[in-house]
Amino acid sequence: MKKKLTYTLYLMFGASVLTGCDQGFTELNTNKVDPTSLAAPMVLNKAIINTSYLDGFGTLGMLCYNFGIVQQIITPYGSSLSGANYDQVNSGNTPLVWTNFYRNVIKQLVSVLEQTKADPLQVNTYQAARIWRAYVFMLLTDTYGDVPYFEAGKGYTEEIINPKYDAQQDIYKDILKELEEASAALTTAQSPIVTDILYGGDVAKWRKLGYTLMLRAGMRMTKVDQANAQAYVKKAVAGGVFESNADNSVLRHTSLYNNYIANHLQAREKTNFYLAAPFVNYLKDNKDPRLPIFAVRYVGAKGGQEQVASRASSDASVQVGMPMGYNDVTIAQTFTANNVVSLWDYTQVNLNTVLKLDSPEFHVTYAQTQLLLAEAAQRGWVSGSAADYYARGIRANLEQMASYGSAIPEASIKAYLDAHPYDAAKGLDLINTQYWVASFLDGNEAWANFRRSGYPALKKNPYPGSEVKGDFIRRMPYPDSEIVVNSGKLNEAITRQGPNTLDTRVWWDKQ
């Protein structure tokens, strides 16, 4: 009897201990600090920010390729900085757009779309994500050609870990459909999402962005599908495109959240990159008031340590762009002819204006939009005067300089416009050369429009070790990692599109 009582008390004590331990267990083990899920608008913000890369090193694709291909910014150095300066493959930098977008941006956008597609209270977030996804995929497919599109970003939601590559023609068809549907579906019936990093929830501006991207996508097809190009340009204009610089899609920075290109150049690569001679010469020859804002030269500098404020000059008359086709040794052959004392004496991007740490970064602008409309008017696709669109596009970019704290006086703007009237006989050249200038520091768009239009009429990089058989780099090769993780689908794309080289043209880049 005593044993039974002892055993009973033991069980009762054990139960009370276990019960006591269990009390508050769930609450105690619930993390009240770290979120288990994120609101869709916040994830969309992250995708928008990540589109401009995750860190300074991600900008090397832009610095080493895009800017150099269009001959605006160049470096004489090789190794990790080789690229368009030598017209060579640098497998460390060619995959940067791919890896960032697929590992981060696309995954985030797919998450937003999945989270909001069936929620009637998040209609605008859903449509905005569709618009931004269209923009991001334009950047991807314009860079590489055929890419995973319809199955992209669905590894978690549908367990698709080896997505198929879609033909660029099919991608553009769907991009245009998405832009048309999403822009039309945005509604003012819901309260604005004020945390929206791009437009503060202004639905009218998101709608303009959608139709403006439609205009851009439509104009991409001018060489391959003029009927659809014209049709979508007209739809974009009817829907309503950007009407002023206030509509620009722009990412603003602060002293804490830096412009990554500025950050990279102000720190690690300050003495390595220079404005290219074709760009500087065009601006100088045309007495362009943007040159002193874009450029600075450390006159007489014989080394990086001599690139100091006392030598800095933004006077247009002293700027000397670095010629194409030289490395850091052979560039010495150019010093006497250009009246410089060293490679460090050539003109650089101005880190106190357009590339301050807090300088804005533009995705799509009113200036670019007006210039595209000028070409559309020249082709007879839209009403209005090509000359008027042209003048408004130039003016818009000149006025955009105020965003860098370097406003151009009205008298200077008027003088420049008066000195550069529109000439229909040279229309495509004039429009797209101005587009080249207006897209400075927007390497994706400058390179894409250069391939599409053929302007400005740049000369081939004469570097003797070039790996490019044609005149210019036409696309980036696929990452080596794809050979390992998705070789079957990759080979299908290469068979369809052409060799995985710098020379292969994307679908809309017809010769």
N, C-alpha and C positions, 0 to 999 in steps of 0.2 A: 504494500500500500504506500509506503514511504517512497519507494522507488518510482511508483507511478505518479505521485504528487510532484516529486522533483522533476520528472520528465515533462509533466504538464506545464510547470512553471518555466522550465527551460524553453519550451516551445513558445509560450506566451511572451517571454522576454525577447526571444529571437524575432518573433513577428513584430513586436513593438520597435525593435532596432531597425528592422528592414523597412517598416512603415515610416519610421522617423527619417531614415536615409532617403526614402523616396519623396518625402514632402519637399516641394519646391525644386525638384530635380530638373524638370523641363524648363522652368524659369531661369534656374541657375545656369543651365547649359545653352541658353539662347543668346546669341551675339546681338546685343542691342546697339552696337556701334556700326559694324560693317553691313552694307545693304546686301540682301539676297537677290534683289532684282532692281533694275533701273527703269525710270520712266522713259517711254519711247522718245519724247522730245529731247531728253538729255543724250540718249544714244545717237540720235540724229545729229545733234551738235558735235558730238565726238567724231562722227564720220566726216562732217564738214571740215573740222579742224585737221583731222588726219589726212585729208586729201592733199594738204600742203606739207605732207611728210611728218614723221614722228620726231625727228631730230635733225640736227645740222648735217650729219653724214648722209642722210637721205637726199640732200640737195646735190650731191655730187653727180647724179645722173643728169641733172639740169645744167650744172656748171661745166661738166666735161663733154656733154653731147648736145643738147638742144640749143643752148646759146652759141656754141661753136659752129654747129651746122649752118645756122643762119648768120654767122659771122658778125655777132654782136659782142660776145665776150669770149676770150681765148686765153689759153695758158701755153707757154712754151715747154712746160715740164711734162715728162713721161711717167712711167711706172704707174702708180695708183691714179694719176691724173690724166693719163692718156685717153684719147677718145676722138672727138671731132677734130682736135688739133693735129692729129696724125692720120685721121681717117682709118682708125684701127678698132678692132674689138677689144674692149676691156671688160672681161666677164665679171669684174667686181662691181661695175657701175651700170651695165646694160639691164640687169634684172630689177633695179630698184623700184621702178614704178609697179612692176608686176608683184613683187613680194609685199610691198606696203599695201597695195590695193586689195589683193586677194586675202592676205592674212588679217587685215584690219578693216579697211573701209567697206568692202563688199560684204564681209561677214556682219558688220554692224548694220548696214542698210537692210540686209535680208532679215535680221532680227527685228528691226523696226517694222518692216512690212508684215512680218508674221504676227507681230504683237498688235498691230492696228487694223489689219485688213477687214476684220469682222466687227470692229467697234465703231458704231455710228457717232460716238462722241469724239473720235480721233480722226475724222475724215481728213482734215487739213494736214495733220502730221503724216498720214498715209500718202496723200497726194504729193506733198513736199518731198518725201523720201523717194517717190517714183521719179520726180523731176531730177533730184540730185543723183540718183542711180543712173539715169540716162546720161547726165554730164560725166560722171565717173567712167562709165563704159565707153563714152566717146574718147576720153583720154587713153584708156587701155587699148582699144582697138586701133586708134590712130597711131599708137606707138608700136604695136606688135602685129597688127593685122587680124587674122582669125584667132579668136581667144574663147575660152569657156564663158558662155553667157547665160543661156537658158538654165543650165544646171549649176551655175556658179554659186558658191556660198551655201550650199544645201547639205554639207557634210553632217551637220548636227540635226537639222530638221528632217532630212530624208535619207541620211546615211549614204549620200553620193560622194564618194571619196576620189573617184576618177572621172571627173566631168568631161564630157565631150567638148571639142572645140567647134565653135559655130562659124560659118562663113561670114565675113564682114558685111557682105551685102544683106544677109538675113538679120544681122545685128542692127544695122542702120534702119532697116525696115521696122523692126520692133521698137527701137529708140524713138523713132518719129511717132509711132502709134502711142507709145507711153506718154510722150510729151503732149500730144494732142488730147488724150483722154484725161490725164492728170491736171493739165492746165484748166480744162473746161470744168472739172469736177470740184475744184476748190470753191469753198463757200464762205460767204460773209455772215451766215446765219449763226455761226458759233463764235464764242469769245476768242480773241486772239491769244496765242500762246506767247506770252511776253518774254519767255526765256529763250525763244528762238534766236540763235546767235547771229543769223544772217540778216533777217529783216524784222525782228521783234514781233513776229506774228502778223505782219502786214500782208494779208492775203493778196491784195492787188499787186504788190511787188513780186510775190512768188509767182503769180500768174504771168506777169511780164517776163520774169526769168524763164519760165517754161516756153513761152512763145519766142523769146529771143534765142534760146537754145535751138528751137525748131528752125528758126531762120539760119542759124549757123550750120546745123546738120543738113538742111536743104541745100545750102550753097556748097557744102562739101561734095555734092554729087554732080557738079556742073559738067564734069568730063565724062561721066559714065551713065547718067540717067537724067537728061535734061527735063523730060516731061514731069517726072516726080519732083525734081528739084524745084521747078517753077511752081508746081501745085502746092508744095509745102511752104515755099516762100510766101505765096499769096495767103495761105492759111495763117501763117505767123503774123503777117501784117494785119490781117483782119482781126486776129485775136488780140493784138496789142503788144508791141515790143517796147523796149526801153525808150523813155521819152526825155531823159536828162541824166546827168551824172548822179543824181540822187537815187537812181534805180540800180546803180552798179552793184554787182555781186562782189563783195570785198570782205576780206578777213582782216580785222584790225588787231594791232599788236600793242603791247605795253612793255615797260622795262622788265617785267617779270615773264610775260609770254611773248617771246621774241619772234621777229621775222627770221626764219631759220637760215635763209640765204645770207642775210645780213650778219647773223650770228656767226656763221661759218667763215665768212670773209673777214669779219672784224677780229676773229681770233686765229684759228688754225691756218687759214689760207690767205691772209691779208696781202702778202707780197707775191702771190702766185698767179693771179688772174688779172687780165688787162682788157680794155676795150679794143676791139678789132678795128683795123684800118678801114675796111669798107664802110663800117657804121660811122666812125668818126668823120671820115672824109665826106660822106653824104651829108651829114649834119653841118659840117663846116662849109661845104660848097654852097649849101642852100641857106646859109646864115640862120640856121634853125635856133630859136630861143631856148629849146630844150637841152642843147648841148651843155651849157654851163651847169644845168641841174643834174644831168646824167654823169658828168665827167669831172675828174680832178687829176692833175698831174703834179708829181713831186719833182719839180724842175731841177735837173742836175744830180739827182740821187744816184749814187754809185753802188748802193746796196740797200737791202731792206731796212737796215737800221737808220738809213738817211731819209726814209719816207716819213718826214716829220712835218708838223704844221707850218713851220717857217718856210718850207719849200712848196707848200700846197698852193695850186692855182687852178681856178675854174674858168679863167679867161679863155674864151673860145679860140683866140688867135694862137695860143701856145699849145693846144692839144695835139698830140701825135698818137694815132692809133697803132697798135702792134700789127705788123704785116703777117699774113697767113703763110704757113708752109715752113716754119722753122722750129727747131728745138732750142733748148736753153744754151746750147753751144753754138750752133750755126746762126742764131739770131744776132751774134756779134757782127756778122757780115752786113747788117742793115743799119748799124749805128751812124756811120758817117753820112749816108744818103738822107737819113731822117733827122740828123742833127741832134742825136741823143747820145748820152755818155755810157749808158748801160741798159739792160732790159728793164731795170727798175725805174728808168726815166720815162717809160711809156705811160700813156694815159690809162687810168683805172676808173672803175665805177665809183661814184661819189658816195662815201659812207656817211656823209653828213646830211644827205638829202634823201635820195630814193632808196638807199639801203642803210638807214639808221636802224637801230635795233627795234624801234617801235614803228617803223614804216609799214603802211598797209600793203596787202598783197591782193591783187585784183584777179578774179576768175573770168568774168564777162563784163564788158564795159559798153557804155553808150557810144563811145567813140568807135569801137570796133563795129557796133551795130549799124551806125550811120554809114560807115564805109562799105559794109556788106550791102546795104540798101542802095548805095551809089552804084555798085556793080550790077545789082539786080535791075536798077533803073536803066543802066547802060544797055543791058540785055533786053529791055522792054518788058520785064516781068512785073514791075510795079509802077504805079503812077508816081508822078513827081519828077523833079529835075535831078539828074545825076550830079550836076554841078552843085546844087544846093545841099544834097546829102553829103557830098565830098567836103564842102566847106564846113558843114556842121560837125562832121567827123573829126576834122583837123582841130577845129575850135574846141571841141569837147576834150580832146586829149591835152591840148595846151592848158585848158582850164583845170584839168585833172591834176596838174602839177601842184596846185594849191594843197592837195592832200598830203604832199610831202613837206609842207611848210615853205614852198617856193613858188608862190603865185606869180604868174607872168602878167605884167601890166597890159591893160586893154590896148594901149597904143601899139605895143609890140605884137600882140595877137593880130590886130588889124593890118599892121605892116606886113606880117608874114603871109596872111591870106591874100592881100593885094599883090604880093610878089609871086604867088603860086596859084594862079587861076587854073580852073579845070580846062583841059583840052581833050575833047572827045576822041580825037585821033590817037591819043596816047592813054586813053581812059583806063584800061586794065592795069597798065604799068603804074600810072600815077596813084590809082586807088590802092593797089596792093603793096606798093612801096610805102605809102603812108600807113597802111595796116601794119607793116613790119615795124615801123617806128612806134606806132600806138600800142604794139604788143611787147614792147621792151620789158624784160623781166617776166613775161608770161611765155616761157619757153615752149610749152606744149602747143599753144595756139600759133605762135610765130612760125614754128617748124611745120605744123600742119598746113597753114595757109600758104606758106612758101611752096610746099610740094603741090598743093592743089592748083595754085595760080601760076607758078613759074616766076613770080616776082617777089622781091627785086631781082634784077638780072645779075646775080652774083657770078663770079668766076670760080671755077673749081679750085679747091685747096691744092696748091702745088707740092705738098709735102712728098718727098721722094719715096718714102716707105709706105705709102697709102695701100690699104687692102681693098679699097673700093674700085670696082671696075668701071662704073659709070662716073657721073659728075659729082653726085652728092649721096650721102647716106639717106636711104629711103625708109628704113625701119630699124628697130632694135631686134636682135635675135632673141629667141626664147631662152629662159634660164636653163642652165645645165641641170638644175634639180628636177626639171620636168622629164628629163631623160630617165631618171631613176624612178620617179613616182607615178608617171603617167605617160610612158613611152608610146603605148599603142595609140592613144588619142592624139598625141603629139605628132606621130608619124602620119596619121591621116591628114592633119592640117598641113604639114609640109608637102605631102603629095598633092594636095589640092591647091595650095597657095604658091608654092615654089620653094627654092632652097632657103634654109634658115641662115641667111646672110644679111649683111648691111645693104646689099644691092636690091633685094627683092621688094617690089612695089606692093603696097596694100591696094585693095580693090578700087578705091576711088582715085588713086594716084595713077591715072592712065597716062601713058607716054604720048 
